[in-house]
């Protein structure tokens, strides 16, 4: 079994910053993809950013230049540094681990950006 524990959400004014963290435990394979997704009220869950075990990054156009994803393989942790936050970034953020076709999800952390 794989467990994901995420933290770092909160309330911030537009233009501010937050850093999300997600710690993985359990059967983590050497080849995998870690990432962040978000879901706003009334909307579908959408991809924010992913990073492969080889360090290849994919980001949504809406966050490019503002958000940075990174990972520490020794600590089994993925991070999301969010700068210049906008009210449209308000959502529940979920971390994700994908390995060999199986997806694992964190419990979600709320990010609220006020104008």
Order of alpha helices (4+ residues) and beta strands (2+ residues): beta-beta-beta-beta-beta-beta-beta-beta-beta-beta-beta
